[in-house]
Amino acid sequence: MRRAFLSIFAAIFTLQMTAQQPVDYVSTLVGTQSKFELSTGNTYPAVALPWGMNFWVPQTGKMGDGWQYTYSADKIRGLKQTHQPSPWINDYGQFAVMPTVGTVFDENKRASWFSHKAEKATPYYYSVYLADYDVTAEMAPTMRAAHMRFTYPATDEARLVVDAFDKGSYVKVIPDENKIIGYTTRNSGGVPANFKNYFVMVFERPFDYVAVVKDSLILEGSKEIDCDHAGAIVGWKTRRGEQINVCVASSFISYEQAERNLKELSTSGFEGTKNAARDCWNEVLGKIEIEDTDIDRLRTFYSCLYRSVLFPRSFYEIDEKGNPVHYSPYNGQVRPGYMFTDTGFWDTFRCLFPLLNLMYPSMNEKMQEGLVNTYQESGFLPEWASPGHRNCMVGNNSASIVADAYMKGRRNYDIEELWKAVVHGANAVHPDVKSTGRVGYELYNKLGYVPCDVKINESAARTLEYAYDDWCIYQLGKALGKPKKEIDIYAKRAMNYRHLFDKDHRLMRGKKQDGTFQSPYNPLKWGDAFTEGNAWHYTWSVFHDVEGLITLMGGREHFNNMLDSVFNLPPIYDDSYYGFPIHEIREMQIMNMGNYAHGNQPIQHMIYLYGFSGQPWKTQYWIREVMNRMYSAAPDGYCGDEDNGQTSAWYVFSALGFYPVCPATDQYVLGTPLFKKATLHLENGKEVVIQTSSAERFIDRMTFNGSEYTKNYLTHKDLNNGGRLEFKMSAQPNYQRGTSAEDAPYSFSKEIGTKKRK
């Protein structure tokens, strides 16, 4: 009997496990236990659809606070429509609603205590119990609209606050239509003068109470207000448990378009919208199917995949004819076609966009169309957009975004226009937004580097990234059949990284205009010649020519010793450039992994470089260390800023067992697969099955479609054709596999015939 009972229990447990769908593993709270001094993600629980135009978030922070939801907070101030990509960039087009009992508007006074024990946070549905009012608030999203439901107690003063925020806003209550309309102009930069986010709210029940708010003054009975900080309050008499449903949508184009966007909501009511959103998430997340018994790893993986498909944000809408149309954040006009925003290419060129090209290629084709529109409307490709050009970070990595998409087979857009755009961006700088185009391009083109003594900050970082970007332009030009005389200059400039290599330290170093190195020199100094990192982090930013870097360092042995040193060094630092330890420094310091700083992007590919230098087992060791120690599905689940999908996409790729060290090649460098089985359901109908023999970290041997495979890379072409990868894993390294020069991934030096290392 006991044995039969256990068998039944096991069967029920197995059924429950198999009933789990990908979205059920997602925690939207990962990374929310963050603050200015220390980031564990700097995320918020976005209630949204993949690549949605509008996100919704429970707002715990004050109006204008970039940390709009923090896990440690006790009170919720409202349910906020947000377009924030990062607390450092902040928000735009935001407004909020808040159910209350009693008439109150001030965000501090209306804030209610809540508990995570009475909060349900998923990508497709959010609910929370607002204890001060005995109200349960729920919301479910579409791309541009949301369905809200509020359950009130028995009261004569059930209220809903609409806060259009300050810096110029408008609200109108239309009782005859059970409707509120309005707009907010609140932003943090990157918008034209005519920027507005128009919103429409439709209620299922007539109002018993109406007021508008003028700069904190409640005007009962008034129905319209245009001022610095506008708001509205509507109310009802309710029985206990009575629900008020609200349909809300917005548009950056017009009220009429906002009404059109309302039609995205299910005609089956709240539950219909909720179920449709759930189905959408399962479809997108289910493109990567994981089979494993480790529930914590499943949660971490799908929580990371969720973050990987939120940004770039769709910034287009669908007009009355069913065509995409957008308000241009660059010239303020309403234009046809796609537009995307809220991403920084300095972060996301590394592996977020390569993930889109592998798993969601049709989505990235739309994004490439959006880049065409950006160039035509502003004269430049974006480097950091939110929603228009923002002055943030360095590099000209739009070239990588364009080249990688084309080299991975994306075609349905105007690539000739993008070719003009990348060439222009390499030889110009935006007149108002200096991080767009190339700061210092004149000196870079003349000297082969950006000097450190000409009042251009982070000059070495710029040089290294420009060199890689030039390689991207060269590869794209070759693929497009551009004349040799037109593209050879970019091949030459792709080798400019060599100008900054200091052979005495075997590290990159800032260089003066006269050709001498920057002095004094501290390789542990953050900032100055580098961006949010030091020489130990940035030296490896030769994505396109690791073989050339190995040669500069004196061969494989020296190269591997330098890689090892990153981990062997204590987490010491020089923060004199900033005057205090920025959060990225602190995140490196506390992780107990030497000077390796996974919490920021410049070094995230470094561990994979052992595969170029004949020691792939070290890649396997350190990748698993990072995955085990620096990621989880907890509120502190990241080791630094998540950054619009980049740090999450690193985990997604690494869990699958490979990573795009050099976007715009067709190669992915091998790491170590994490799961018992992973199946990639590609858009072309093919499947890639990745199977492991055990949970150990070292690869003893592997086969691809049944044949022995010794290379330290996979090609996009091979993966795109579908196939089966089988890994025999081991607790001990295999010191013979993947050690020959032929097993190493692509390097530009090999392509151009540079003398090989001795």
N, C-alpha and C positions, 0 to 999 in steps of 0.2 A: 504493500500500500504506500509506504513511504517513497519507494522508488518511483511508483506511478505518479505520486504527487509532484516529485521533483521534475519528472519528465514533462508534466503538464505546465509547471511553473516555467521551465526552460523554454517550452514552446511559446508560451504567452510573452515572455521577455523578448524572444527572438522576433515575434510578430510586432511587438511595440517598437523594437529597434528598426525593423525594416519599414515600418510605417512612417518613420522620420523622413522628412523631405529636407533638401538643402537649407531652406530658409529657417527651419526649426533649430539649426545649429548656430545661427547668427546671434551674437550679442551686439547690439548697437551702442552699448555702454563702454566698450573697450576703448581705452585711451582718454576717458573723461575725468579721471582723477589727476588733473593737471593744474598747473598754476604758472605764473610768470617765471618764477625762479627755477622750475623743474617741470619738464614735459614728459608725460607718459603717453603721448599721442597728440595732445591738444585737439581732440576731436569733440564732437557733440553727437547725440543720438538722432541722426537725420531720419525723419519719417518721410519717405520719398520713393519714387520709382527710379530704376537705373537711369542715370544721366538726365534726371528730371529737371525741369526749368525751375520749379519751386520746391524747396525743402521746408519741412515744419519741425520745430524743436520746442520742447518745454524750456522756457526761459527762466533761469535762476539768477543770472547776472543782471546788473543794472543796465538801463538803456545806454547803448553805445559801448558797453564792455565787450571786448573780443572774446572773453571767456563766458560765453552766453549760457552754457550749461556745465556745471562742475559737479562731480559725483558727491563731493563733500558738503554741498549746499543743503540747507534745511527747508528753503521756501521756494515756491514757484510764483513768478510774477505774471506769467501769461503763456499762451501758446502762440509762438511767433513764426511768421513766415520769414525764412532766412535765405540768403544767397551767399553766405559767408564761406569762403574757401579756407580761411586760416585766421586765427586771432590776430596775427601780425598784419594781415591785410584788412581785416574787419569786414563789415557788412554793407549792403546797399539794398534799397527797395524794400526795407523791412517794415512790417506792422504786426500787431499782436491783438489777440482777443483773450478775455479772461472772464470766466463765470464767477459771480459773487452772489452773496445774499446781503442785501443792503446796498445803498448807493455810495460807491467809492470809486475814485479814478486814480489817484496818486499811486505810482507803482510800488512804493514802499508800504503804503497802507493797505493796498489790495492783496499783497503777497500772502500766500497761504502756506502753512506747514504741510509737508508731505513726507512720505517714507518710501524707500525703495521696495519695501515689503508690500506696498499697495500700489506699485507701479509696474506696468507691463510695457516693455520697450522692444518692438520688433521693427524691421524695415517697413512693413506694410500696415502696422497698426500700433497705436500708442494709447494707453489709458493711465490715468492717475487719479487717486482719491485726494481731493483738496480738503484737508481736515477742518480748516477754519470755517468752511461753508457747508460741510456735509454734502459735497457735490462730487460726482464722478465725471471727469472729462475724457472724451475719446476722440480720436481722429484717424482717418484713413485717406491716403493720397492718390492722386493721379499725376500725370506729368505737370499739369498747370492748375490743378484744382484740388480741393479736399472736401471730404464729408466730415462734419463734426457732430457729435452727439453729447449732450449734457444732461445728466440725471440729477434733478434738484430734490431738496427736502420739501416738506409742507411749509409754504411761506407765501406771504403777500409781496415779498420783495426779491423775487428771483431776478437777477440782473445778468446782462452780458456786456462787458466793456469792450469797446473797439478803440484801440490806441494806434493812431497813424504816425506817432512819433514826431519829434521836433525837426527843425531846420526847414520848415515849409510843408504844410499838409492841409488836406481838405477832406471833409466828411459831410454827407447828406443822408438823412434818414427819410425814406419814402414809405410812410405807413400804409398807403393804399395798395402797395405792391409787396408788403412784408419784406422790404429790401433796404439795404444800406449800400451806398456807393462812396468812393473816395479815392484819394491818391496820397502817396507818400513820395517825397523827394529825398529822403534821408539817404546819404551815401558817404563813402570814405575816399572818394576820388575816382578818377577814370571814367567820368561820365560827361556828356555834353550838357549845355546850359538848359536844354528843354527836357531833361530826364525826368520821368515820372513812372511810378508803378501804380497802375489803376486797379482797384479791387472792387469786386461786387460780392455781396452776401445776400442770399435769399433764405428766408426763414419759413418754416412750415406753418407758423401760427402768428396771428396778428399781435401787435405790441399792446401791452397794457400801460406801458410807461415809456416815455421818450425824453431824451436830453442830449444836448451836444456839449462839448467841452472846449473852451477857449483858453489855452495856456493855463490849465489847471482849474479854471473857474467853470463850475457845472451850471449850465443854463437849461433849467427844466422847461419843457414845452417847446424849446427851439429845435429846429430840424436841420439846419445847415450852418456850417462854419468853415471859414478859410482863414488860417492864421499860422503862426509859427508852429504851434503844437496843438493839432486838432484831434478830437476824439468824439465818440458817441457812447451813450449808454441806453440800452433798451431793456425792457423787463416785462414780467408776467407774474400772475398769481399761479402757484403750482401746488399740486398734491404731492405727497411723498412718493418718490419713485417716478414722477412724471418726467418725460424726456422731451427736450427741445432739440430738433435737428436743424442744422445750418449747412447750406451749400455755399462754398466760397471759392472764387477763382480770381486770378489777376492777369494783367497783361502789361507789357511795356509799350504797347502800341496805342490802345484806346479802351474806353468803356465797352464799346461794341465788341471788340475782340475779347475782352474779359468775359462778356456774356456768352460769346461763342465757346470760350474755353470751359465754361460751366457744363457744356454738353458732354465733356469727358466723363462726368460722374455717372455711375450706374443708375438706370431707371428702376433698379430693384432696391434702392435705398442704401442705407449705411452698410448693411451686411454685403450687399452686392459689390460696392466699391472696395470694401475690405477684401473680399474673396478674389476680386479681379487683380488687386495689387499683390496679393499672396501668389496667385498663379504667375504673374509677370516675374516676380522674384525667383520663383522656382525654375522658370524657363531659362532665365539668364544664368543663375548660379548652377543649374543642372548641366550646363555645357561641360563642366568638369565634375565627373562622378567619382566619388571616393568611397572605397570599401575598406573599412578598418574597424578594429574593436576598441581603439583608444578614443574615448569620447572627448577628452580634453583637446586632442589634436584635431579632431573633426571640428570642434567649436572654434578653435583658433584659425583653422584653414578657411572655413566659410565666413567667419567674421572678417578676415582679411580680404577674401574675394568680394564681399559686400562693399568694403571701402574702395576696392579697385574699380568698381563700376559706377561710382557716384559722379566722379569728375572725369573729363571736362563737362560742365553743365550745358545742357541744351538751352540756347538763348534764342530759339526760333519758335514761331507759333504757326498754326494752320489756318489759312484764310477761308473765306466762304466758298472758294472753289476747290478746297482741299489741297492747296499748294503751300509749301513752306515759305514763310515770310518773317522778317525780323526787323526790330528796331535796332539801328546801328549805334552801338556805344562809342563809335568813332566819329561819326558826322551828324548824328541826331536824326537821320532820315529813316523812313520805313522802306526797306529794300526787299526784293525777292530773294529766296534761297535760304540756305542754312547758316547758322552762326552758333559757335560754342565759345565758352569762356570759363573763367575761374580755374585756371591751372597755371603753374609756373614751370616752363620747360626746363629750367635749371634742375629741377627735381625730377620731372616726369619723363624726360627723354630717355632716362636710363633703363627703365624696364616697364613702366606703366603703359606707354604707347606700344612697345613691342608685344605686350600681353594682348592689347587690342588687336594688333595685326595678326596674331596667332589664333585667338579665340573668338573675336568679335570684329572681323575685318570689314563687314559692311557698315558697321557703326563708324569705323575710322575713315571710311570713304566719305561719309557725310562730313566728318570733321575736316578732311582735306578740302572739301568744297567750301566749308566755312573759312578756312585759311585763305582761299582764293578771294572770298568776299572781304575778309579783313584787309588784305593787301590792296584791293581796289578801293576800299573806303578810307584807308588811312595812309597808304603809301609804304607801309611796312608790315611784315609779319609780326605777330606778338611774341614776346618772350615771357612776360608775366601779364596776364589779362584778368581784370576783375572790375567791372565788366569790360572796360576798354584798357588801353595800355597803362601799366603801372610801373613806377620806377623802383624796381626791386630785383636784386641779385645781378649776376654777371653772365657773360657768355652770349652766344648767338645760336643757341641750340634749336631754334626753329629749323635750321638746316638739317639737323638729325631727324626731326619729326617728319619732315617732307621726304628725305631720302629713304628712311627706313620703310615708310609706307609704300613707296614706289618699288623699292628693291624686294619687298615681300609680296608684290603682285597686285597692289591696289591700282586701279586704272580709271574709274568712271568719274573723272574730274579734269579740270584744265591744268595739266602738269606743266605746260609751256608757260602759263602765267606764274605758276609757283617757281619755275626755274628762274624767271626774271626776278621774282621776289627774293630768292635766296642770294642771287648774285648782287642785287641791290643792297640787301641787308649786310653783306660782307664788306661793303665799300661805302657805308654811310652810317650816320647815327641820327636818330629821331631828334628834331630840334627842341622838343619839350620834354621827352621822356628818355633820359640818357641810357637807360638799360635796354632800350630797343634799338636794334642795329648793333653797331660795334663802337663803343667808346675807345678812342685811341687807334682807330684803324689806319690813320695816315702813318703813324710811327711804326705800327705793326707791319704794314706793307713795306715800309722802307727798311727797317732794321731787322725784321723777323721776330720781333717781340715788342711788348708794351713795356716801356721803361718804368722803373719804380720811383724815379725822381722827377716826374713831370706832373705831379699832382693828380695822378689817376690812381685811385686806390685799388688794391687787390690785383695788381698788375700781373703777377705770375699766374694767378688763377685764370685771368682773362686770356693770357697767351696760350696756356695749355688747352683751354676750351676752344679758342679760335682755331688752333691747329687741327684739333679733331673735327671741328665744323668745316674747315677747308677740305679735309679728307672726304667728308660727307658730300660736299658740293662736287668734288672731283668724281666720286663714284656715281653720283646722279647724272652728271654731265656725260660720263662715258656711256651709261645705260641709255641716255637719250640720243646718243650719236652726235654730240656736240663736237665741233672742230678741235683738234688737238691743240692748236695754238690758243684757243679760248680757255681750255681747262687745265693745261699743263701748269699754269701759275698756281693753281690750287693744290696740285700734287706737290709742288715745291714747298708751298707754305705749310702743308701737312706735316713736314719734318721740322717745323720751327720749334717744337718742344725741345730739341737738342740744344738750342741757345741757352736754355736755363739750367741745364744739368751741370752741377758742380761735382767734378770727379773726385775731389778731395773728401767730400762728405757722402758722395753717391746719392745725393738728394737734389731736388729742384730748389732754385734760389732766385730771388729777385735780382734784376740786372739794371744797372744805370744806363743812361743814354750814351755814355762814352764807352760802353762795352765792359766795364768792370762790374763785379758782383756787388750787391748790396752788403754794406758792412756798418755796424757789427751784425752778425748773423747768429740767430738762435733757432735751430730747427724745430724747437718746441713752442715757438711763438705763434699764437693764433692770430688770424687777421693779418693786417699790414699788407704783405704781398699776396696773401691767400684769403679765401672767402670761408669764413666760419670753419676754419681748420688750420693745420700747420703743415710744414714741409713733409712730415711723415705721412700725412693724409693725402696730400695733393700730388706727390711724386708719381703716384700710380695712375694719374689721369692721362694716360697715353693709350686710350682704349683701342685705337686703330693700329698701334705698332708696339705691342708688348715685346716682340722679338728685338726691335730696335732699342728698347729700354734695357733689356737683358744685356745687349752688346755694350751699351754705355756703362753699365755697372761692372763689366768685366767678366761676364759669363754667368751660367746658371748657378754656380755655387755661391757667388757673391749676391746674386739676385735673391736666391732663396734665404740667404742669411739676413738680408735686409727685410724681406717679408717676415721672417721669424722675429726680427727685432721689434716690429710693431707690437707684438704680443708680449715680448720679453721686457720691454721698457716698463717702468712703473708709470702710473697715470699722472705724471707731472706735466706742468704746463706753464706758459708765460702768457698772462692775460693783460699785459701792459698796454696793448693797442686799444683795448676796450675800457680799461680802468677797473674792471670787475669781471668775475667769471660768468660769462654768458651761459645760458641754460645748456647749450650744447657742450660746453666744457664740463659742467657739473655732471651731465649725463654720462660722459666718458669716464669721469673720475670715479663714479660710484659703481660701475659695472664689473670691476675686477677682471678686466680683460686687457690690461696694459694700456697702450696708447691707441688701441683700436676704438674708433668712435662710430659705432653702427647707428647711433641716434641721428646722424646727419649723412647726407648723400655722398659726399666726395669719395669716401672710402668703401662704400657698400659693395663694390665689385671686386675689391682687392683680394679677398680670400680665394676667388676663382682663378687668380693668376698663377697659382702653383701648377695648374694644368698646362701652362705654357712652358714651364721650366722643369718638367720631368718629375714632379712630386705631387701627383694628384691626390694621394692619400691625406695630405695635409689640408687640401681643400675639403675633403670629406670630413675630416675631424672637426675643423673649425666651423664649417657650415652647420653641422649638427649642434655644436656648442651654442652658436648664436640662436638657432631655432629653439633649443630647449630652454635657454636661460633668458632670452631677451624678448620673447613673444609668449603671450597667453591670451585667454579669452576673458581675463579679469579687467576691472576698470583701470588698472595700471599696466595694461597688457603690451604697451610698446616701450621702447627704451629711448624715445625722443619724439620729435614731431612726426606724425604719420604722413603729412604733406601730400594730400590730394591723391592718394592711391599708390605713391611710389614705394613707401616702406612696406605697405601691405603686399604690393605686387612682388616685391623681393621675396616675401615668404611664400607666396603662391608658386612662383617659379622654382624656388629652392626646394619646396616640398615635392614638386614633380621630378626634381633631379637635374635640372639644367637652368642656365641663366644667360641672358643676352649681354655679355660683357661689352660688345661693340655693336650697337645698333647701326643698321645700314650694311652690315654683312648679312649673310644668310645663315650664320652659325650661332648656336647656343652652346656655351661651355658646360661640360658635365660637372655636377656636384655629387649629391647623394640623395636618392629618392627616399621619402619618409614613410609612405603608406604601403600597406599590403598590396593594394591594387588601385590604380587611378586610370580612368578612361576619359580621354579628351574627345568630345563629340564636336568635330569640326563643322564649320558652316557648309563645306562642300560635300557633306554626307559621309566623309571618311572618319575613321576612328583610330586613335592612338591608344594602345593599351600598355600601361607601365606596371609591371609585376615584380615584386621582390620576394625573396625566399624567407626573409626574417626582418626583424626590426633593428638589426645591427647597422652600424654606420659606414663600414668600409666595403667597397666593391671588390670582391674577389675576381669575378669575371662577369661579363655581360654578353648577351646576344641581341641582335636586331634582326627581326624576321627569321630567327633560327640560326643565323650565322654569327660566328664569333666576331666581337667588335672591340677593338683596342683603342680607338681614337678617344681623345678627351673632348670631343664636341659632337653635336648633332647638327644636321642642316635643316633649314626651314623647308626646303623642297622635300626631303625625305619624310619629315613629320607631316607635311601637307598631303602627302600621298597615302597617309595612314600606315599603320604597322604595329608591331609588337616588340616592346623592349622588355627583356627579362634580365633581372639582376640576381646573381648569387651573392648574398651579403655575408660579411664575416666580422667577427669581433677583433680581428687582427688585420693590419694593412697588407695589401699585396704590393710589394716593392718592385715588381717587374712590370705590372700592367700600366700602359700609358706613359712610358718613360722615354720613348724614342722621339727624335725630332719630327718624324712624320706624324706622330700622334697629336702634336701641338695644334691649337687652333690658328686661325688666320692672323697674320701680321702684315702690315703694308710693306715692310722691308723685304719680305719674301716676294711680294708682287712686283716690286720695282727692281728686284735683283741686287739689292744692297748686299755687300759682302757679309756672309754669314759669320756667326761667332766661331771662334777657334775652339 
